């Protein structure tokens, strides 16, 4: 009996029980179905069971958007780190340091250039993983830099939005980025270059009230929350029940604020098609031109 208990049983258990890595499986936050992580990555973080679009990082979006996942990031302008000397439960500088270590990004926007469908394009992606994609002076500078690069390369600018709004730690400085980014969009208009916005979940606050809603073409991912103020605040204010799907991509499309709702896995092809349609009359871009070469 001791031989069976001490030797045979552990051997059988060892054969039946294999070590499973902790990061092998994940669950969908919408339908709670289990999904293999590698399958989810191949599907660009779209649930194969219910089609829910999970949150994606800025670098993932760049890889999915450019041809063969190849792109060149640009160095973005530096800004004062803490213009107001802000502090709540901790210093603003400490929050920034923590976010940079956690996200491996310098700020809440990443800008890169490359090709989409064989056509030159500049892409700016908001990083929700960095302080909820909030808009401060650094993001304003990054957006304007993206506009300047697009003008320099005579290429369309594509922006992926994902934001909780203006960054409270920068006060009025963050609010001033609303007109500043609008001026960047005007630069593109003056150069007759396409400006395409892809609204992702969530796009709210000052971002939705400025450059996020100024695209020549407004695309959105399915079921993305797109709003200035959240539905709960509105419902508590007007004291009325809001329509089904209020402030979601499909609702905005049906009411004329979004042109198309496009699945994430179809975005690369859709963007390539739109660039081809919109840039027929635009002169050839300057290959490899950067902000530095223009200086």
C-alpha positions in Angstrom: 0.0 0.0 0.0 2.8 2.4 0.8 4.5 1.6 -2.6 1.2 2.5 -4.4 0.7 5.6 -2.3 4.2 6.9 -2.3 5.3 6.0 -5.8 2.6 5.0 -8.3 0.1 7.7 -7.4 2.5 10.6 -7.8 3.7 9.1 -11.1 0.1 9.0 -12.4 -0.6 12.5 -11.2 2.6 13.7 -12.9 1.5 12.3 -16.2 -2.0 13.8 -16.0 -1.0 17.2 -14.6 1.2 19.3 -16.8 2.3 22.7 -15.9 0.3 25.4 -17.7 1.9 28.9 -18.0 -0.1 31.6 -16.3 -0.1 33.7 -19.5 -1.4 30.9 -21.8 -5.1 31.8 -21.5 -7.1 34.9 -21.0 -10.8 35.6 -20.8 -13.0 38.0 -22.8 -14.2 40.9 -20.7 -17.4 40.9 -22.6 -18.5 37.3 -22.9 -16.1 35.7 -20.3 -15.1 33.0 -22.8 -11.6 31.6 -22.4 -9.2 32.4 -25.3 -5.7 31.2 -26.0 -3.4 34.3 -25.8 -1.6 33.4 -29.1 -5.0 33.1 -30.9 -6.1 36.4 -29.5 -2.9 38.1 -30.7 -3.4 36.7 -34.2 -6.9 38.1 -34.1 -5.6 41.6 -33.2 -7.2 41.3 -29.7 -10.7 40.7 -31.1 -12.6 38.0 -29.3 -13.3 35.1 -31.7 -16.5 34.2 -29.7 -18.4 37.5 -29.5 -16.3 40.0 -31.6 -15.5 42.3 -28.7 -12.6 44.6 -29.4 -10.2 44.5 -26.4 -7.9 47.4 -25.6 -4.7 47.5 -27.6 -1.4 49.3 -26.9 -0.1 52.1 -29.1 2.7 49.9 -30.5 0.4 47.1 -31.3 -1.8 49.5 -33.4 1.2 50.7 -35.3 2.2 47.2 -36.1 -1.3 46.3 -37.3 -1.6 49.4 -39.4 1.6 49.6 -41.4 2.5 47.2 -44.2 4.3 44.1 -42.7 4.3 45.8 -39.3 7.2 48.0 -40.4 7.4 51.6 -39.4 9.8 54.4 -38.2 9.0 56.2 -35.0 9.9 59.9 -34.8 11.4 61.7 -31.8 8.8 64.0 -30.4 9.4 67.6 -29.0 10.2 68.0 -25.3 7.9 70.1 -23.1 8.1 71.3 -19.5 7.5 68.2 -17.3 5.4 69.8 -14.6 4.3 73.3 -15.5 2.0 73.8 -12.5 4.0 71.9 -9.8 0.9 69.8 -9.4 0.5 67.4 -6.5 -2.5 65.4 -5.2 -1.8 62.1 -3.3 1.6 62.2 -5.0 3.7 64.5 -7.2 2.8 64.7 -10.9 6.5 64.0 -11.7 6.3 60.8 -9.8 3.2 59.7 -11.7 4.9 60.4 -15.0 8.0 58.4 -13.9 5.8 55.4 -12.9 3.8 55.5 -16.1 7.0 55.7 -18.3 8.4 52.7 -16.5 5.1 50.7 -16.8 4.3 51.5 -20.4 7.8 52.0 -21.8 6.5 55.1 -23.5 7.5 58.8 -22.9 4.0 60.1 -23.3 0.4 59.4 -24.4 1.0 59.6 -28.1 3.3 57.8 -30.5 4.0 59.0 -34.0 5.4 57.0 -36.9 5.6 56.9 -40.7 5.7 54.1 -43.2 3.5 52.7 -45.9 -0.1 51.4 -45.8 -1.1 49.5 -48.9 2.1 50.6 -50.5 1.3 54.3 -50.0 3.2 56.7 -47.7 1.3 57.6 -44.5 1.9 59.2 -41.1 0.2 57.6 -38.2 -0.3 59.0 -34.7 -1.7 56.7 -32.0 -2.9 57.7 -28.6 -1.7 55.4 -25.8 -4.5 54.7 -23.3 -1.9 52.7 -21.3 -0.2 56.0 -20.4 -2.3 57.9 -17.9 -5.5 56.9 -19.7 -4.4 58.6 -22.9 -5.0 62.0 -21.3 -4.1 65.1 -23.3 -1.4 67.4 -22.0 1.2 69.7 -23.5 3.3 66.8 -24.7 0.4 65.2 -26.6 -0.3 68.6 -28.2 3.3 68.9 -29.4 3.3 65.3 -30.6 0.1 65.9 -32.7 1.4 69.1 -34.3 4.7 67.3 -35.0 2.7 64.5 -36.8 0.9 67.2 -38.8 4.1 68.9 -39.8 5.6 65.5 -40.8 2.6 64.7 -43.0 2.9 68.1 -44.7 6.6 67.6 -45.2 6.1 64.1 -46.7 2.9 65.2 -48.6 1.3 62.2 -46.9 -2.1 61.6 -45.2 -2.3 61.7 -41.4 -4.1 58.9 -39.6 -4.9 59.3 -35.9 -6.1 56.6 -33.6 -7.8 58.2 -30.6 -8.2 56.6 -27.1 -8.5 59.0 -24.3 -10.0 59.9 -21.0 -9.8 63.6 -22.0 -7.7 66.5 -20.8 -5.0 65.9 -18.2 -6.1 67.5 -14.9 -2.5 67.7 -13.6 -1.7 70.3 -16.3 -4.9 72.4 -15.8 -5.4 75.2 -18.4 -2.2 74.1 -20.2 -4.0 70.9 -21.2 -7.1 72.8 -22.3 -5.0 74.9 -24.6 -4.1 71.8 -26.6 -7.7 71.8 -27.9 -7.2 74.9 -30.1 -3.5 73.9 -30.7 -4.4 70.5 -32.2 -7.1 72.2 -34.3 -4.5 74.5 -35.8 -2.6 71.3 -36.7 -5.6 70.0 -38.6 -5.9 73.3 -40.4 -2.2 72.8 -41.6 -3.3 69.6 -43.2 -6.3 71.3 -44.8 -4.2 74.1 -46.2 -1.8 71.5 -47.7 -4.8 69.6 -49.2 -3.8 66.4 -47.4 -6.3 63.8 -46.0 -6.9 63.6 -42.3 -8.4 60.3 -41.2 -9.5 59.6 -37.6 -10.1 56.2 -36.2 -12.1 56.4 -33.0 -11.4 53.6 -30.5 -12.8 52.8 -27.1 -12.9 55.2 -25.2 -12.6 58.6 -26.9 -13.9 61.2 -24.5 -13.5 64.7 -23.0 -11.4 67.4 -24.7 -10.0 65.0 -27.3 -13.5 64.3 -28.6 -14.2 68.0 -28.5 -11.2 68.9 -30.7 -9.0 66.9 -33.2 -10.9 63.6 -32.8 -14.0 64.9 -34.5 -12.3 66.9 -37.3 -11.4 64.1 -39.7 -12.1 64.2 -43.4 -13.1 60.6 -42.8 -14.3 59.4 -39.4 -13.9 55.7 -38.8 -14.7 53.9 -35.5 -14.2 50.5 -34.1 -17.3 48.5 -33.1 -19.0 49.5 -29.8 -16.4 52.2 -29.0 -17.6 54.8 -26.4 -17.3 58.2 -28.1 -18.4 61.1 -26.0 -17.6 64.4 -24.4 -19.2 63.4 -21.1 -20.0 59.9 -20.0 -23.5 58.5 -20.3 -23.9 58.2 -16.5 -23.3 61.9 -16.0 -25.7 62.9 -18.7 -28.4 60.6 -17.4 -28.0 61.9 -13.9 -28.2 65.5 -15.3 -31.2 65.2 -17.5 -32.9 62.6 -15.3 -34.1 60.6 -18.3 -33.2 57.2 -19.6 -30.8 57.4 -22.6 -31.4 55.5 -25.9 -30.0 52.0 -26.3 -26.4 52.2 -27.5 -26.2 55.9 -26.8 -22.7 57.3 -27.5 -21.5 54.1 -29.1 -19.9 53.9 -32.5 -23.0 52.5 -34.2 -25.3 55.1 -32.7 -23.0 57.9 -33.9 -22.8 56.3 -37.4 -26.6 56.2 -37.6 -26.8 59.9 -36.5 -24.2 61.1 -39.0 -21.2 61.7 -36.7 -19.2 58.7 -37.9 -18.8 57.6 -41.5 -18.1 53.9 -41.0 -17.7 51.4 -38.2 -14.9 49.1 -39.2 -13.7 45.9 -37.6 -10.1 46.1 -36.4 -9.0 43.2 -38.6 -10.4 45.1 -41.7 -8.8 48.5 -40.8 -5.5 48.0 -42.6 -7.2 47.2 -45.9 -9.8 50.0 -45.4 -7.2 52.6 -44.7 -5.2 51.6 -47.7 -8.3 51.9 -49.9 -9.2 55.3 -48.5 -5.6 56.7 -48.9 -5.7 55.5 -52.5 -9.0 57.3 -53.1 -8.1 60.5 -51.3 -4.5 61.1 -52.6 -5.0 60.7 -56.4 -4.3 64.3 -57.0 -1.7 64.7 -54.3 1.9 65.1 -55.6 4.4 62.2 -54.9 5.6 62.2 -51.4 9.2 62.8 -50.5 10.5 59.3 -49.6 12.2 59.1 -46.2 11.8 62.8 -45.4 11.7 63.6 -41.7 11.2 66.6 -39.5 15.0 66.7 -39.0 15.8 66.9 -42.7 13.5 69.9 -43.1 15.3 71.9 -40.4 
